[in-house]
Amino acid sequence: MTLDDAAGGPRGTAGDGHTARSDTVRLLVTGAGTGRTNNLIRSLRAGRTPLQIIGCHHDRFLLAKSAADRSYLAPRPSDDGFTGALRKVIRDERIDLILTSNESETLAVARARNDLPCRVFLPATATIELCQDKYECARHLANGGIPVPATYPIEDRHDIARIFHRLGHPPLLWCRTRTGAGSRAATMVKDADQAWSWISYWNEMRGTTTGEFTLSEFLPGRDYNVQCLYHNGRAILVKMIERLSYLDGGNRPSGTSSTPALAKTIRDDETLDLCERAIQVLDPAISGILNIDLKEGQDGWPRITEINAGRFAMITNIYDFTGAHNMAESLVRIAIDKTSEIQLIRDIDPDYYLIREYDSPPDIVSIDKLSLYDNI
């Protein structure tokens, strides 16, 4: 059943029993019930702004885990009825602002923004489309003088050997798809035969075509994420973490992932300068949330590996529960009021750790707490 089919209101509820007030901001959050969206709701509720949070998702099982006050079963973003369903719940629930969760929802809402009767605080659709193609985004940034890993598209098996030769036959290259999240189909490869075997496996077992893959410079150094809030091309809040270990990394061929099990707040002003320059190259008038992945090369200098435009990182809690400003709440204030008293702030409390494990909410602890434990 979709929203358009539901005659009796919401299909299932979850939340903490909040009741709406006259000054309450009413949010619609897509992807309700996923870890990413529940983390975002947790951050939003930690702020001072009174909120009524409505969720929607196409998966009724995940919807049962929604942390929203009310949740609706909705079509998939790729379905024809998606926009109409959103319009219905936005009108019925008097929604002020919609927040998206994953790449497909973000792009679908961006494309439908003129048909939605609420605020949509997302980057331009063309910017989101560019960022969702990691190869085209890297090319665009490189043309603007931003350091990125040398990256080449693959059309057939012969391209692989040519790319290894062009890059000087390094001991490792990075093979991944140009779209997708969560390090989908990504691993390091040592030679052309191994790269082709990896691509062939994904083609035969998962239907991923050769043309979806790229080969790029392998970056062995430190791994960073930077989350930024922008309004009309102006940076409002910027925060940064380093990934220290990876959730289920030991079971992945690469040993890494975009999803950390352990991450730490840090401040590296040169890296933050690089991210702000990259955003100006990407879109000098941008508004919305962006999170940027970077890795250091052999020379110790970071390169931007991807930019996720219009959606919060899954680990957004560490950006919202540390520092003076809750980034998720700040976005809501700016999107609703179109103004902000916040000037550019690199709002980073160093040495806070995000600790994640399956089947438990993420924890954020200070280095002082970690020092309290005694050896046995």
C-alpha positions, 0 to 999 in steps of 0.5 A: 500500500502506498500513501495514495492508497492509504485511506486511514492515515499513517501506516504505523507509528514510532517515536517518543510521543512528542506533541506538536506546538504552534512554533514546532517545525514539522519535518518529513524525513525519507528513509525512515527506519534505516540507521542513517535516518534514525541517527539523523533523527537522534541528532535533530531531537538533541537540539533546542528547536521543537520538532514534529518528525514524520518519516516515510520509506518503501520498506515496511519492515524498516519502517517498523524501526522508524524513530519518527513520530509518525511514519508512512509507507511510500513508493520507491524514489524510482517509482512514478508515484513517489512525488505524488505520495510526498505531496500528499503527506506534505499537505496532510502533515503540514510539513515545513521542510523535507530532509533526504537520506540516501542518494536515490531519495536526494536526487528524486527530491531535488528533481521534484522540488518545484512540485513539492509544497514545502521547503527543499534545502538541497544543492542544485540538481545538476550539482547532485547529479555530478557528485553522484558520478564519482568519475565526473566529479573527480574530473570536474574538481581536477579541472578546477585545480583540486587534488584528486586521485588520478582516475580513469574510466574502464570500457573494456579489458584492454583499458585496464592494462593501459591504465596500469601502464599510464600510472607506471605499474604501481604495486596497487590501484583502486578499483570501484564503481563510479556510482553507489555508496558504502564502498560498493564494489571497491577494492585494491588490485595489484595487476590487470588480471586481478582487476579484470577478475574483480570486474568480471565477478561483479558482472557475472554475479551482480550484473554490474557492467564493465563501463560502471568501473574506474581504476584510480591511484591507490591512496594508502594514508589517513582517511578523513570525512568533512561535513559542511553546511552551506548557504548561498555559497557561504560556509556556515559550519565545517566539522572533521573526523578521521576514520580509524577502523571500519565496521566489518572491515575485516570481512571486506576484500579491501579491509576498508569502508566509508563506514567507520567503527571508530572515528575521531574528531580532528582539526586540520586547517589545510585539509579544511581549506582544501574542502572549502576550495573544492566546494567553490569549484563544485558550485559557488552558490551552493546551499545545503549539507555536503560530506566530503571523503579524503585520503592521503597519498604516499606523499602525505597530502590528502586528495578528495575521493568523493563529495556527497551532496545533499545528505548527511553522513551516516556518522552525523551524530559525531558532528551534532553532539560535539562542538558548540553547534548541532549541524543537523539543527543548524540546517533546519534553522537556516532552511526555515528562516533563510538567515543565520547568526552563525558565521563561518565556524570550524566547530571542532572539539578535538579528541572525541571518539565515535564508537559503532557496533552492530545492533547498538546506537553509536556512542560518542565519548571523550578521550578523558572518559577513555583514560578512566579505565584501568588495566586488569 
